[in-house]
Amino acid sequence: MTQLTLDMPKEIFATLHKDPEEFTRELRIAAAVKWYELELVSQGRAVEIAGVTRAEFITALGQYKVSPFQYTADEVLAELRDAD
């Protein structure tokens, strides 16, 4: 595993009422959710990035109001029509 170092102002932790560990955890989840939303990563890869279980990731998707499905309703209907 690769380790990254970020320089963050100390005040950010007080502002967000988070300790560095909690901040790091939430940062990983937020990045994974956004990259999943943009369809840059699969749900499985996003779970790895976030460092949580799939169930926890799906819960995070709900908290960020991101659909757990990467298909739109129109895409699903089109696939169903094409399958016939």
mmCIF file of the N, C-alpha and C atoms, coordinates in Angstrom:
data_MODEL
# 
_entry.id   MODEL 
# 
loop_
_atom_site.group_PDB 
_atom_site.id 
_atom_site.type_symbol 
_atom_site.label_atom_id 
_atom_site.label_alt_id 
_atom_site.label_comp_id 
_atom_site.label_asym_id 
_atom_site.label_entity_id 
_atom_site.label_seq_id 
_atom_site.pdbx_PDB_ins_code 
_atom_site.Cartn_x 
_atom_site.Cartn_y 
_atom_site.Cartn_z 
_atom_site.occupancy 
_atom_site.B_iso_or_equiv 
_atom_site.pdbx_formal_charge 
_atom_site.auth_seq_id 
_atom_site.auth_comp_id 
_atom_site.auth_asym_id 
_atom_site.auth_atom_id 
_atom_site.pdbx_PDB_model_num 
ATOM 1   N N  . MET A 1 1  ? 0.853   -1.178 0.000   1.00 0.00 ? 1  MET A N  1 
ATOM 2   C CA . MET A 1 1  ? 0.000   0.000  0.000   1.00 0.00 ? 1  MET A CA 1 
ATOM 3   C C  . MET A 1 1  ? 0.897   1.239  0.000   1.00 0.00 ? 1  MET A C  1 
ATOM 4   N N  . THR A 1 2  ? 0.506   2.228  -0.756  1.00 0.00 ? 2  THR A N  1 
ATOM 5   C CA . THR A 1 2  ? 1.233   3.493  -0.825  1.00 0.00 ? 2  THR A CA 1 
ATOM 6   C C  . THR A 1 2  ? 0.705   4.438  0.249   1.00 0.00 ? 2  THR A C  1 
ATOM 7   N N  . GLN A 1 3  ? 1.603   5.144  0.869   1.00 0.00 ? 3  GLN A N  1 
ATOM 8   C CA . GLN A 1 3  ? 1.217   6.107  1.891   1.00 0.00 ? 3  GLN A CA 1 
ATOM 9   C C  . GLN A 1 3  ? 1.389   7.512  1.322   1.00 0.00 ? 3  GLN A C  1 
ATOM 10  N N  . LEU A 1 4  ? 0.391   8.371  1.560   1.00 0.00 ? 4  LEU A N  1 
ATOM 11  C CA . LEU A 1 4  ? 0.422   9.766  1.121   1.00 0.00 ? 4  LEU A CA 1 
ATOM 12  C C  . LEU A 1 4  ? 0.513   10.672 2.345   1.00 0.00 ? 4  LEU A C  1 
ATOM 13  N N  . THR A 1 5  ? 1.146   11.803 2.158   1.00 0.00 ? 5  THR A N  1 
ATOM 14  C CA . THR A 1 5  ? 1.224   12.801 3.219   1.00 0.00 ? 5  THR A CA 1 
ATOM 15  C C  . THR A 1 5  ? 0.601   14.090 2.701   1.00 0.00 ? 5  THR A C  1 
ATOM 16  N N  . LEU A 1 6  ? -0.332  14.625 3.467   1.00 0.00 ? 6  LEU A N  1 
ATOM 17  C CA . LEU A 1 6  ? -0.975  15.895 3.115   1.00 0.00 ? 6  LEU A CA 1 
ATOM 18  C C  . LEU A 1 6  ? -0.634  16.935 4.161   1.00 0.00 ? 6  LEU A C  1 
ATOM 19  N N  . ASP A 1 7  ? -0.315  18.119 3.713   1.00 0.00 ? 7  ASP A N  1 
ATOM 20  C CA . ASP A 1 7  ? -0.116  19.235 4.636   1.00 0.00 ? 7  ASP A CA 1 
ATOM 21  C C  . ASP A 1 7  ? -1.448  19.960 4.779   1.00 0.00 ? 7  ASP A C  1 
ATOM 22  N N  . MET A 1 8  ? -1.979  19.954 5.985   1.00 0.00 ? 8  MET A N  1 
ATOM 23  C CA . MET A 1 8  ? -3.261  20.600 6.256   1.00 0.00 ? 8  MET A CA 1 
ATOM 24  C C  . MET A 1 8  ? -3.072  21.599 7.381   1.00 0.00 ? 8  MET A C  1 
ATOM 25  N N  . PRO A 1 9  ? -3.740  22.741 7.294   1.00 0.00 ? 9  PRO A N  1 
ATOM 26  C CA . PRO A 1 9  ? -3.676  23.693 8.410   1.00 0.00 ? 9  PRO A CA 1 
ATOM 27  C C  . PRO A 1 9  ? -4.274  23.051 9.666   1.00 0.00 ? 9  PRO A C  1 
ATOM 28  N N  . LYS A 1 10 ? -3.643  23.228 10.814  1.00 0.00 ? 10 LYS A N  1 
ATOM 29  C CA . LYS A 1 10 ? -4.141  22.647 12.064  1.00 0.00 ? 10 LYS A CA 1 
ATOM 30  C C  . LYS A 1 10 ? -5.569  23.080 12.360  1.00 0.00 ? 10 LYS A C  1 
ATOM 31  N N  . GLU A 1 11 ? -5.884  24.300 11.967  1.00 0.00 ? 11 GLU A N  1 
ATOM 32  C CA . GLU A 1 11 ? -7.204  24.863 12.282  1.00 0.00 ? 11 GLU A CA 1 
ATOM 33  C C  . GLU A 1 11 ? -8.348  24.069 11.644  1.00 0.00 ? 11 GLU A C  1 
ATOM 34  N N  . ILE A 1 12 ? -8.064  23.371 10.558  1.00 0.00 ? 12 ILE A N  1 
ATOM 35  C CA . ILE A 1 12 ? -9.126  22.636 9.859   1.00 0.00 ? 12 ILE A CA 1 
ATOM 36  C C  . ILE A 1 12 ? -9.753  21.584 10.761  1.00 0.00 ? 12 ILE A C  1 
ATOM 37  N N  . PHE A 1 13 ? -8.951  20.967 11.613  1.00 0.00 ? 13 PHE A N  1 
ATOM 38  C CA . PHE A 1 13 ? -9.467  19.932 12.504  1.00 0.00 ? 13 PHE A CA 1 
ATOM 39  C C  . PHE A 1 13 ? -10.427 20.513 13.538  1.00 0.00 ? 13 PHE A C  1 
ATOM 40  N N  . ALA A 1 14 ? -10.075 21.665 14.064  1.00 0.00 ? 14 ALA A N  1 
ATOM 41  C CA . ALA A 1 14 ? -10.957 22.335 15.026  1.00 0.00 ? 14 ALA A CA 1 
ATOM 42  C C  . ALA A 1 14 ? -12.225 22.824 14.339  1.00 0.00 ? 14 ALA A C  1 
ATOM 43  N N  . THR A 1 15 ? -12.058 23.374 13.145  1.00 0.00 ? 15 THR A N  1 
ATOM 44  C CA . THR A 1 15 ? -13.214 23.875 12.400  1.00 0.00 ? 15 THR A CA 1 
ATOM 45  C C  . THR A 1 15 ? -14.218 22.762 12.120  1.00 0.00 ? 15 THR A C  1 
ATOM 46  N N  . LEU A 1 16 ? -13.725 21.606 11.737  1.00 0.00 ? 16 LEU A N  1 
ATOM 47  C CA . LEU A 1 16 ? -14.596 20.475 11.399  1.00 0.00 ? 16 LEU A CA 1 
ATOM 48  C C  . LEU A 1 16 ? -14.926 19.593 12.605  1.00 0.00 ? 16 LEU A C  1 
ATOM 49  N N  . HIS A 1 17 ? -14.341 19.914 13.764  1.00 0.00 ? 17 HIS A N  1 
ATOM 50  C CA . HIS A 1 17 ? -14.541 19.117 14.980  1.00 0.00 ? 17 HIS A CA 1 
ATOM 51  C C  . HIS A 1 17 ? -14.150 17.658 14.754  1.00 0.00 ? 17 HIS A C  1 
ATOM 52  N N  . LYS A 1 18 ? -12.988 17.467 14.131  1.00 0.00 ? 18 LYS A N  1 
ATOM 53  C CA . LYS A 1 18 ? -12.490 16.128 13.815  1.00 0.00 ? 18 LYS A CA 1 
ATOM 54  C C  . LYS A 1 18 ? -11.032 16.023 14.250  1.00 0.00 ? 18 LYS A C  1 
ATOM 55  N N  . ASP A 1 19 ? -10.657 14.826 14.681  1.00 0.00 ? 19 ASP A N  1 
ATOM 56  C CA . ASP A 1 19 ? -9.238  14.588 14.907  1.00 0.00 ? 19 ASP A CA 1 
ATOM 57  C C  . ASP A 1 19 ? -8.639  14.139 13.572  1.00 0.00 ? 19 ASP A C  1 
ATOM 58  N N  . PRO A 1 20 ? -7.318  14.136 13.445  1.00 0.00 ? 20 PRO A N  1 
ATOM 59  C CA . PRO A 1 20 ? -6.700  13.788 12.164  1.00 0.00 ? 20 PRO A CA 1 
ATOM 60  C C  . PRO A 1 20 ? -7.115  12.416 11.618  1.00 0.00 ? 20 PRO A C  1 
ATOM 61  N N  . GLU A 1 21 ? -7.287  11.424 12.484  1.00 0.00 ? 21 GLU A N  1 
ATOM 62  C CA . GLU A 1 21 ? -7.705  10.091 12.020  1.00 0.00 ? 21 GLU A CA 1 
ATOM 63  C C  . GLU A 1 21 ? -9.101  10.122 11.416  1.00 0.00 ? 21 GLU A C  1 
ATOM 64  N N  . GLU A 1 22 ? -10.019 10.773 12.104  1.00 0.00 ? 22 GLU A N  1 
ATOM 65  C CA . GLU A 1 22 ? -11.397 10.869 11.621  1.00 0.00 ? 22 GLU A CA 1 
ATOM 66  C C  . GLU A 1 22 ? -11.454 11.676 10.323  1.00 0.00 ? 22 GLU A C  1 
ATOM 67  N N  . PHE A 1 23 ? -10.679 12.746 10.263  1.00 0.00 ? 23 PHE A N  1 
ATOM 68  C CA . PHE A 1 23 ? -10.609 13.566 9.057   1.00 0.00 ? 23 PHE A CA 1 
ATOM 69  C C  . PHE A 1 23 ? -10.115 12.736 7.878   1.00 0.00 ? 23 PHE A C  1 
ATOM 70  N N  . THR A 1 24 ? -9.061  11.960 8.093   1.00 0.00 ? 24 THR A N  1 
ATOM 71  C CA . THR A 1 24 ? -8.493  11.123 7.031   1.00 0.00 ? 24 THR A CA 1 
ATOM 72  C C  . THR A 1 24 ? -9.516  10.098 6.550   1.00 0.00 ? 24 THR A C  1 
ATOM 73  N N  . ARG A 1 25 ? -10.212 9.470  7.485   1.00 0.00 ? 25 ARG A N  1 
ATOM 74  C CA . ARG A 1 25 ? -11.230 8.480  7.118   1.00 0.00 ? 25 ARG A CA 1 
ATOM 75  C C  . ARG A 1 25 ? -12.315 9.126  6.256   1.00 0.00 ? 25 ARG A C  1 
ATOM 76  N N  . GLU A 1 26 ? -12.814 10.273 6.682   1.00 0.00 ? 26 GLU A N  1 
ATOM 77  C CA . GLU A 1 26 ? -13.874 10.943 5.930   1.00 0.00 ? 26 GLU A CA 1 
ATOM 78  C C  . GLU A 1 26 ? -13.382 11.448 4.578   1.00 0.00 ? 26 GLU A C  1 
ATOM 79  N N  . LEU A 1 27 ? -12.122 11.870 4.516   1.00 0.00 ? 27 LEU A N  1 
ATOM 80  C CA . LEU A 1 27 ? -11.547 12.330 3.256   1.00 0.00 ? 27 LEU A CA 1 
ATOM 81  C C  . LEU A 1 27 ? -11.484 11.182 2.251   1.00 0.00 ? 27 LEU A C  1 
ATOM 82  N N  . ARG A 1 28 ? -11.062 10.009 2.702   1.00 0.00 ? 28 ARG A N  1 
ATOM 83  C CA . ARG A 1 28 ? -10.999 8.834  1.823   1.00 0.00 ? 28 ARG A CA 1 
ATOM 84  C C  . ARG A 1 28 ? -12.386 8.459  1.311   1.00 0.00 ? 28 ARG A C  1 
ATOM 85  N N  . ILE A 1 29 ? -13.368 8.490  2.202   1.00 0.00 ? 29 ILE A N  1 
ATOM 86  C CA . ILE A 1 29 ? -14.735 8.141  1.801   1.00 0.00 ? 29 ILE A CA 1 
ATOM 87  C C  . ILE A 1 29 ? -15.269 9.169  0.815   1.00 0.00 ? 29 ILE A C  1 
ATOM 88  N N  . ALA A 1 30 ? -15.065 10.450 1.092   1.00 0.00 ? 30 ALA A N  1 
ATOM 89  C CA . ALA A 1 30 ? -15.567 11.507 0.197   1.00 0.00 ? 30 ALA A CA 1 
ATOM 90  C C  . ALA A 1 30 ? -14.944 11.389 -1.193  1.00 0.00 ? 30 ALA A C  1 
ATOM 91  N N  . ALA A 1 31 ? -13.656 11.131 -1.245  1.00 0.00 ? 31 ALA A N  1 
ATOM 92  C CA . ALA A 1 31 ? -12.979 10.977 -2.544  1.00 0.00 ? 31 ALA A CA 1 
ATOM 93  C C  . ALA A 1 31 ? -13.534 9.771  -3.281  1.00 0.00 ? 31 ALA A C  1 
ATOM 94  N N  . ALA A 1 32 ? -13.687 8.654  -2.583  1.00 0.00 ? 32 ALA A N  1 
ATOM 95  C CA . ALA A 1 32 ? -14.200 7.438  -3.215  1.00 0.00 ? 32 ALA A CA 1 
ATOM 96  C C  . ALA A 1 32 ? -15.620 7.642  -3.736  1.00 0.00 ? 32 ALA A C  1 
ATOM 97  N N  . VAL A 1 33 ? -16.459 8.312  -2.949  1.00 0.00 ? 33 VAL A N  1 
ATOM 98  C CA . VAL A 1 33 ? -17.843 8.577  -3.374  1.00 0.00 ? 33 VAL A CA 1 
ATOM 99  C C  . VAL A 1 33 ? -17.842 9.445  -4.628  1.00 0.00 ? 33 VAL A C  1 
ATOM 100 N N  . LYS A 1 34 ? -17.050 10.492 -4.640  1.00 0.00 ? 34 LYS A N  1 
ATOM 101 C CA . LYS A 1 34 ? -17.029 11.400 -5.793  1.00 0.00 ? 34 LYS A CA 1 
ATOM 102 C C  . LYS A 1 34 ? -16.519 10.697 -7.039  1.00 0.00 ? 34 LYS A C  1 
ATOM 103 N N  . TRP A 1 35 ? -15.441 9.935  -6.906  1.00 0.00 ? 35 TRP A N  1 
ATOM 104 C CA . TRP A 1 35 ? -14.893 9.225  -8.068  1.00 0.00 ? 35 TRP A CA 1 
ATOM 105 C C  . TRP A 1 35 ? -15.876 8.171  -8.574  1.00 0.00 ? 35 TRP A C  1 
ATOM 106 N N  . TYR A 1 36 ? -16.619 7.550  -7.651  1.00 0.00 ? 36 TYR A N  1 
ATOM 107 C CA . TYR A 1 36 ? -17.658 6.593  -8.049  1.00 0.00 ? 36 TYR A CA 1 
ATOM 108 C C  . TYR A 1 36 ? -18.776 7.331  -8.785  1.00 0.00 ? 36 TYR A C  1 
ATOM 109 N N  . GLU A 1 37 ? -19.197 8.468  -8.233  1.00 0.00 ? 37 GLU A N  1 
ATOM 110 C CA . GLU A 1 37 ? -20.262 9.266  -8.857  1.00 0.00 ? 37 GLU A CA 1 
ATOM 111 C C  . GLU A 1 37 ? -19.875 9.688  -10.276 1.00 0.00 ? 37 GLU A C  1 
ATOM 112 N N  . LEU A 1 38 ? -18.618 10.032 -10.477 1.00 0.00 ? 38 LEU A N  1 
ATOM 113 C CA . LEU A 1 38 ? -18.128 10.446 -11.797 1.00 0.00 ? 38 LEU A CA 1 
ATOM 114 C C  . LEU A 1 38 ? -17.836 9.260  -12.714 1.00 0.00 ? 38 LEU A C  1 
ATOM 115 N N  . GLU A 1 39 ? -18.081 8.050  -12.190 1.00 0.00 ? 39 GLU A N  1 
ATOM 116 C CA . GLU A 1 39 ? -17.850 6.804  -12.925 1.00 0.00 ? 39 GLU A CA 1 
ATOM 117 C C  . GLU A 1 39 ? -16.383 6.608  -13.307 1.00 0.00 ? 39 GLU A C  1 
ATOM 118 N N  . LEU A 1 40 ? -15.493 7.111  -12.470 1.00 0.00 ? 40 LEU A N  1 
ATOM 119 C CA . LEU A 1 40 ? -14.059 6.920  -12.682 1.00 0.00 ? 40 LEU A CA 1 
ATOM 120 C C  . LEU A 1 40 ? -13.583 5.600  -12.083 1.00 0.00 ? 40 LEU A C  1 
ATOM 121 N N  . VAL A 1 41 ? -14.332 5.110  -11.081 1.00 0.00 ? 41 VAL A N  1 
ATOM 122 C CA . VAL A 1 41 ? -13.989 3.839  -10.441 1.00 0.00 ? 41 VAL A CA 1 
ATOM 123 C C  . VAL A 1 41 ? -15.252 3.017  -10.245 1.00 0.00 ? 41 VAL A C  1 
ATOM 124 N N  . SER A 1 42 ? -15.073 1.713  -10.165 1.00 0.00 ? 42 SER A N  1 
ATOM 125 C CA . SER A 1 42 ? -16.190 0.816  -9.876  1.00 0.00 ? 42 SER A CA 1 
ATOM 126 C C  . SER A 1 42 ? -16.528 0.892  -8.387  1.00 0.00 ? 42 SER A C  1 
ATOM 127 N N  . GLN A 1 43 ? -17.657 0.305  -8.025  1.00 0.00 ? 43 GLN A N  1 
ATOM 128 C CA . GLN A 1 43 ? -18.036 0.295  -6.620  1.00 0.00 ? 43 GLN A CA 1 
ATOM 129 C C  . GLN A 1 43 ? -17.017 -0.499 -5.798  1.00 0.00 ? 43 GLN A C  1 
ATOM 130 N N  . GLY A 1 44 ? -16.530 -1.602 -6.335  1.00 0.00 ? 44 GLY A N  1 
ATOM 131 C CA . GLY A 1 44 ? -15.529 -2.405 -5.630  1.00 0.00 ? 44 GLY A CA 1 
ATOM 132 C C  . GLY A 1 44 ? -14.245 -1.630 -5.380  1.00 0.00 ? 44 GLY A C  1 
ATOM 133 N N  . ARG A 1 45 ? -13.778 -0.913 -6.402  1.00 0.00 ? 45 ARG A N  1 
ATOM 134 C CA . ARG A 1 45 ? -12.557 -0.117 -6.248  1.00 0.00 ? 45 ARG A CA 1 
ATOM 135 C C  . ARG A 1 45 ? -12.802 1.028  -5.270  1.00 0.00 ? 45 ARG A C  1 
ATOM 136 N N  . ALA A 1 46 ? -13.977 1.646  -5.321  1.00 0.00 ? 46 ALA A N  1 
ATOM 137 C CA . ALA A 1 46 ? -14.301 2.740  -4.399  1.00 0.00 ? 46 ALA A CA 1 
ATOM 138 C C  . ALA A 1 46 ? -14.287 2.252  -2.948  1.00 0.00 ? 46 ALA A C  1 
ATOM 139 N N  . VAL A 1 47 ? -14.781 1.042  -2.734  1.00 0.00 ? 47 VAL A N  1 
ATOM 140 C CA . VAL A 1 47 ? -14.760 0.455  -1.394  1.00 0.00 ? 47 VAL A CA 1 
ATOM 141 C C  . VAL A 1 47 ? -13.315 0.324  -0.900  1.00 0.00 ? 47 VAL A C  1 
ATOM 142 N N  . GLU A 1 48 ? -12.424 -0.126 -1.788  1.00 0.00 ? 48 GLU A N  1 
ATOM 143 C CA . GLU A 1 48 ? -11.004 -0.240 -1.428  1.00 0.00 ? 48 GLU A CA 1 
ATOM 144 C C  . GLU A 1 48 ? -10.413 1.128  -1.089  1.00 0.00 ? 48 GLU A C  1 
ATOM 145 N N  . ILE A 1 49 ? -10.701 2.125  -1.913  1.00 0.00 ? 49 ILE A N  1 
ATOM 146 C CA . ILE A 1 49 ? -10.183 3.477  -1.682  1.00 0.00 ? 49 ILE A CA 1 
ATOM 147 C C  . ILE A 1 49 ? -10.686 4.021  -0.348  1.00 0.00 ? 49 ILE A C  1 
ATOM 148 N N  . ALA A 1 50 ? -11.976 3.828  -0.098  1.00 0.00 ? 50 ALA A N  1 
ATOM 149 C CA . ALA A 1 50 ? -12.585 4.344  1.130   1.00 0.00 ? 50 ALA A CA 1 
ATOM 150 C C  . ALA A 1 50 ? -12.097 3.598  2.370   1.00 0.00 ? 50 ALA A C  1 
ATOM 151 N N  . GLY A 1 51 ? -11.702 2.341  2.196   1.00 0.00 ? 51 GLY A N  1 
ATOM 152 C CA . GLY A 1 51 ? -11.247 1.562  3.342   1.00 0.00 ? 51 GLY A CA 1 
ATOM 153 C C  . GLY A 1 51 ? -12.371 1.145  4.268   1.00 0.00 ? 51 GLY A C  1 
ATOM 154 N N  . VAL A 1 52 ? -13.551 0.907  3.674   1.00 0.00 ? 52 VAL A N  1 
ATOM 155 C CA . VAL A 1 52 ? -14.723 0.500  4.447   1.00 0.00 ? 52 VAL A CA 1 
ATOM 156 C C  . VAL A 1 52 ? -15.337 -0.738 3.798   1.00 0.00 ? 52 VAL A C  1 
ATOM 157 N N  . THR A 1 53 ? -16.340 -1.302 4.438   1.00 0.00 ? 53 THR A N  1 
ATOM 158 C CA . THR A 1 53 ? -17.055 -2.430 3.848   1.00 0.00 ? 53 THR A CA 1 
ATOM 159 C C  . THR A 1 53 ? -17.985 -1.911 2.752   1.00 0.00 ? 53 THR A C  1 
ATOM 160 N N  . ARG A 1 54 ? -18.457 -2.811 1.906   1.00 0.00 ? 54 ARG A N  1 
ATOM 161 C CA . ARG A 1 54 ? -19.400 -2.401 0.855   1.00 0.00 ? 54 ARG A CA 1 
ATOM 162 C C  . ARG A 1 54 ? -20.665 -1.806 1.475   1.00 0.00 ? 54 ARG A C  1 
ATOM 163 N N  . ALA A 1 55 ? -21.152 -2.404 2.548   1.00 0.00 ? 55 ALA A N  1 
ATOM 164 C CA . ALA A 1 55 ? -22.358 -1.880 3.211   1.00 0.00 ? 55 ALA A CA 1 
ATOM 165 C C  . ALA A 1 55 ? -22.119 -0.455 3.723   1.00 0.00 ? 55 ALA A C  1 
ATOM 166 N N  . GLU A 1 56 ? -20.947 -0.221 4.317   1.00 0.00 ? 56 GLU A N  1 
ATOM 167 C CA . GLU A 1 56 ? -20.632 1.127  4.805   1.00 0.00 ? 56 GLU A CA 1 
ATOM 168 C C  . GLU A 1 56 ? -20.519 2.109  3.642   1.00 0.00 ? 56 GLU A C  1 
ATOM 169 N N  . PHE A 1 57 ? -19.973 1.645  2.519   1.00 0.00 ? 57 PHE A N  1 
ATOM 170 C CA . PHE A 1 57 ? -19.847 2.524  1.356   1.00 0.00 ? 57 PHE A CA 1 
ATOM 171 C C  . PHE A 1 57 ? -21.222 2.877  0.799   1.00 0.00 ? 57 PHE A C  1 
ATOM 172 N N  . ILE A 1 58 ? -22.097 1.898  0.714   1.00 0.00 ? 58 ILE A N  1 
ATOM 173 C CA . ILE A 1 58 ? -23.456 2.168  0.215   1.00 0.00 ? 58 ILE A CA 1 
ATOM 174 C C  . ILE A 1 58 ? -24.175 3.139  1.149   1.00 0.00 ? 58 ILE A C  1 
ATOM 175 N N  . THR A 1 59 ? -23.953 3.008  2.445   1.00 0.00 ? 59 THR A N  1 
ATOM 176 C CA . THR A 1 59 ? -24.524 3.973  3.397   1.00 0.00 ? 59 THR A CA 1 
ATOM 177 C C  . THR A 1 59 ? -23.962 5.367  3.137   1.00 0.00 ? 59 THR A C  1 
ATOM 178 N N  . ALA A 1 60 ? -22.646 5.456  2.887   1.00 0.00 ? 60 ALA A N  1 
ATOM 179 C CA . ALA A 1 60 ? -22.017 6.755  2.588   1.00 0.00 ? 60 ALA A CA 1 
ATOM 180 C C  . ALA A 1 60 ? -22.597 7.339  1.308   1.00 0.00 ? 60 ALA A C  1 
ATOM 181 N N  . LEU A 1 61 ? -22.851 6.499  0.304   1.00 0.00 ? 61 LEU A N  1 
ATOM 182 C CA . LEU A 1 61 ? -23.465 6.996  -0.930  1.00 0.00 ? 61 LEU A CA 1 
ATOM 183 C C  . LEU A 1 61 ? -24.798 7.669  -0.616  1.00 0.00 ? 61 LEU A C  1 
ATOM 184 N N  . GLY A 1 62 ? -25.582 7.044  0.246   1.00 0.00 ? 62 GLY A N  1 
ATOM 185 C CA . GLY A 1 62 ? -26.867 7.633  0.643   1.00 0.00 ? 62 GLY A CA 1 
ATOM 186 C C  . GLY A 1 62 ? -26.685 8.959  1.366   1.00 0.00 ? 62 GLY A C  1 
ATOM 187 N N  . GLN A 1 63 ? -25.681 9.042  2.227   1.00 0.00 ? 63 GLN A N  1 
ATOM 188 C CA . GLN A 1 63 ? -25.428 10.282 2.964   1.00 0.00 ? 63 GLN A CA 1 
ATOM 189 C C  . GLN A 1 63 ? -25.026 11.413 2.019   1.00 0.00 ? 63 GLN A C  1 
ATOM 190 N N  . TYR A 1 64 ? -24.325 11.070 0.941   1.00 0.00 ? 64 TYR A N  1 
ATOM 191 C CA . TYR A 1 64 ? -23.907 12.065 -0.047  1.00 0.00 ? 64 TYR A CA 1 
ATOM 192 C C  . TYR A 1 64 ? -24.925 12.210 -1.185  1.00 0.00 ? 64 TYR A C  1 
ATOM 193 N N  . LYS A 1 65 ? -26.047 11.482 -1.061  1.00 0.00 ? 65 LYS A N  1 
ATOM 194 C CA . LYS A 1 65 ? -27.119 11.533 -2.061  1.00 0.00 ? 65 LYS A CA 1 
ATOM 195 C C  . LYS A 1 65 ? -26.630 11.111 -3.459  1.00 0.00 ? 65 LYS A C  1 
ATOM 196 N N  . VAL A 1 66 ? -25.828 10.046 -3.489  1.00 0.00 ? 66 VAL A N  1 
ATOM 197 C CA . VAL A 1 66 ? -25.300 9.484  -4.733  1.00 0.00 ? 66 VAL A CA 1 
ATOM 198 C C  . VAL A 1 66 ? -25.929 8.104  -4.898  1.00 0.00 ? 66 VAL A C  1 
ATOM 199 N N  . SER A 1 67 ? -26.456 7.833  -6.066  1.00 0.00 ? 67 SER A N  1 
ATOM 200 C CA . SER A 1 67 ? -27.075 6.541  -6.335  1.00 0.00 ? 67 SER A CA 1 
ATOM 201 C C  . SER A 1 67 ? -26.027 5.429  -6.314  1.00 0.00 ? 67 SER A C  1 
ATOM 202 N N  . PRO A 1 68 ? -26.385 4.272  -5.743  1.00 0.00 ? 68 PRO A N  1 
ATOM 203 C CA . PRO A 1 68 ? -25.444 3.147  -5.774  1.00 0.00 ? 68 PRO A CA 1 
ATOM 204 C C  . PRO A 1 68 ? -25.395 2.478  -7.152  1.00 0.00 ? 68 PRO A C  1 
ATOM 205 N N  . PHE A 1 69 ? -26.255 2.894  -8.048  1.00 0.00 ? 69 PHE A N  1 
ATOM 206 C CA . PHE A 1 69 ? -26.319 2.313  -9.382  1.00 0.00 ? 69 PHE A CA 1 
ATOM 207 C C  . PHE A 1 69 ? -25.639 3.236  -10.387 1.00 0.00 ? 69 PHE A C  1 
ATOM 208 N N  . GLN A 1 70 ? -24.811 2.670  -11.257 1.00 0.00 ? 70 GLN A N  1 
ATOM 209 C CA . GLN A 1 70 ? -24.133 3.489  -12.256 1.00 0.00 ? 70 GLN A CA 1 
ATOM 210 C C  . GLN A 1 70 ? -24.880 3.504  -13.588 1.00 0.00 ? 70 GLN A C  1 
ATOM 211 N N  . TYR A 1 71 ? -26.047 2.928  -13.604 1.00 0.00 ? 71 TYR A N  1 
ATOM 212 C CA . TYR A 1 71 ? -26.893 2.966  -14.799 1.00 0.00 ? 71 TYR A CA 1 
ATOM 213 C C  . TYR A 1 71 ? -28.024 3.957  -14.567 1.00 0.00 ? 71 TYR A C  1 
ATOM 214 N N  . THR A 1 72 ? -28.365 4.713  -15.593 1.00 0.00 ? 72 THR A N  1 
ATOM 215 C CA . THR A 1 72 ? -29.553 5.560  -15.517 1.00 0.00 ? 72 THR A CA 1 
ATOM 216 C C  . THR A 1 72 ? -30.765 4.705  -15.887 1.00 0.00 ? 72 THR A C  1 
ATOM 217 N N  . ALA A 1 73 ? -31.946 5.186  -15.579 1.00 0.00 ? 73 ALA A N  1 
ATOM 218 C CA . ALA A 1 73 ? -33.164 4.454  -15.930 1.00 0.00 ? 73 ALA A CA 1 
ATOM 219 C C  . ALA A 1 73 ? -33.257 4.259  -17.438 1.00 0.00 ? 73 ALA A C  1 
ATOM 220 N N  . ASP A 1 74 ? -32.877 5.274  -18.204 1.00 0.00 ? 74 ASP A N  1 
ATOM 221 C CA . ASP A 1 74 ? -32.916 5.161  -19.665 1.00 0.00 ? 74 ASP A CA 1 
ATOM 222 C C  . ASP A 1 74 ? -31.964 4.081  -20.172 1.00 0.00 ? 74 ASP A C  1 
ATOM 223 N N  . GLU A 1 75 ? -30.782 3.984  -19.556 1.00 0.00 ? 75 GLU A N  1 
ATOM 224 C CA . GLU A 1 75 ? -29.818 2.957  -19.967 1.00 0.00 ? 75 GLU A CA 1 
ATOM 225 C C  . GLU A 1 75 ? -30.340 1.558  -19.675 1.00 0.00 ? 75 GLU A C  1 
ATOM 226 N N  . VAL A 1 76 ? -30.991 1.386  -18.538 1.00 0.00 ? 76 VAL A N  1 
ATOM 227 C CA . VAL A 1 76 ? -31.566 0.083  -18.191 1.00 0.00 ? 76 VAL A CA 1 
ATOM 228 C C  . VAL A 1 76 ? -32.661 -0.277 -19.178 1.00 0.00 ? 76 VAL A C  1 
ATOM 229 N N  . LEU A 1 77 ? -33.539 0.678  -19.480 1.00 0.00 ? 77 LEU A N  1 
ATOM 230 C CA . LEU A 1 77 ? -34.619 0.414  -20.448 1.00 0.00 ? 77 LEU A CA 1 
ATOM 231 C C  . LEU A 1 77 ? -34.069 0.089  -21.819 1.00 0.00 ? 77 LEU A C  1 
ATOM 232 N N  . ALA A 1 78 ? -33.032 0.796  -22.241 1.00 0.00 ? 78 ALA A N  1 
ATOM 233 C CA . ALA A 1 78 ? -32.420 0.531  -23.542 1.00 0.00 ? 78 ALA A CA 1 
ATOM 234 C C  . ALA A 1 78 ? -31.827 -0.867 -23.573 1.00 0.00 ? 78 ALA A C  1 
ATOM 235 N N  . GLU A 1 79 ? -31.175 -1.296 -22.513 1.00 0.00 ? 79 GLU A N  1 
ATOM 236 C CA . GLU A 1 79 ? -30.610 -2.645 -22.469 1.00 0.00 ? 79 GLU A CA 1 
ATOM 237 C C  . GLU A 1 79 ? -31.699 -3.694 -22.517 1.00 0.00 ? 79 GLU A C  1 
ATOM 238 N N  . LEU A 1 80 ? -32.807 -3.434 -21.835 1.00 0.00 ? 80 LEU A N  1 
ATOM 239 C CA . LEU A 1 80 ? -33.925 -4.374 -21.855 1.00 0.00 ? 80 LEU A CA 1 
ATOM 240 C C  . LEU A 1 80 ? -34.534 -4.474 -23.251 1.00 0.00 ? 80 LEU A C  1 
ATOM 241 N N  . ARG A 1 81 ? -34.653 -3.338 -23.937 1.00 0.00 ? 81 ARG A N  1 
ATOM 242 C CA . ARG A 1 81 ? -35.181 -3.351 -25.314 1.00 0.00 ? 81 ARG A CA 1 
ATOM 243 C C  . ARG A 1 81 ? -34.224 -4.101 -26.250 1.00 0.00 ? 81 ARG A C  1 
ATOM 244 N N  . ASP A 1 82 ? -32.919 -3.874 -26.084 1.00 0.00 ? 82 ASP A N  1 
ATOM 245 C CA . ASP A 1 82 ? -31.921 -4.510 -26.932 1.00 0.00 ? 82 ASP A CA 1 
ATOM 246 C C  . ASP A 1 82 ? -31.829 -6.005 -26.688 1.00 0.00 ? 82 ASP A C  1 
ATOM 247 N N  . ALA A 1 83 ? -32.212 -6.470 -25.496 1.00 0.00 ? 83 ALA A N  1 
ATOM 248 C CA . ALA A 1 83 ? -32.128 -7.883 -25.157 1.00 0.00 ? 83 ALA A CA 1 
ATOM 249 C C  . ALA A 1 83 ? -33.189 -8.709 -25.878 1.00 0.00 ? 83 ALA A C  1 
ATOM 250 N N  . ASP A 1 84 ? -34.252 -8.060 -26.320 1.00 0.00 ? 84 ASP A N  1 
ATOM 251 C CA . ASP A 1 84 ? -35.346 -8.789 -27.003 1.00 0.00 ? 84 ASP A CA 1 
ATOM 252 C C  . ASP A 1 84 ? -35.012 -9.149 -28.398 1.00 0.00 ? 84 ASP A C  1 
# 
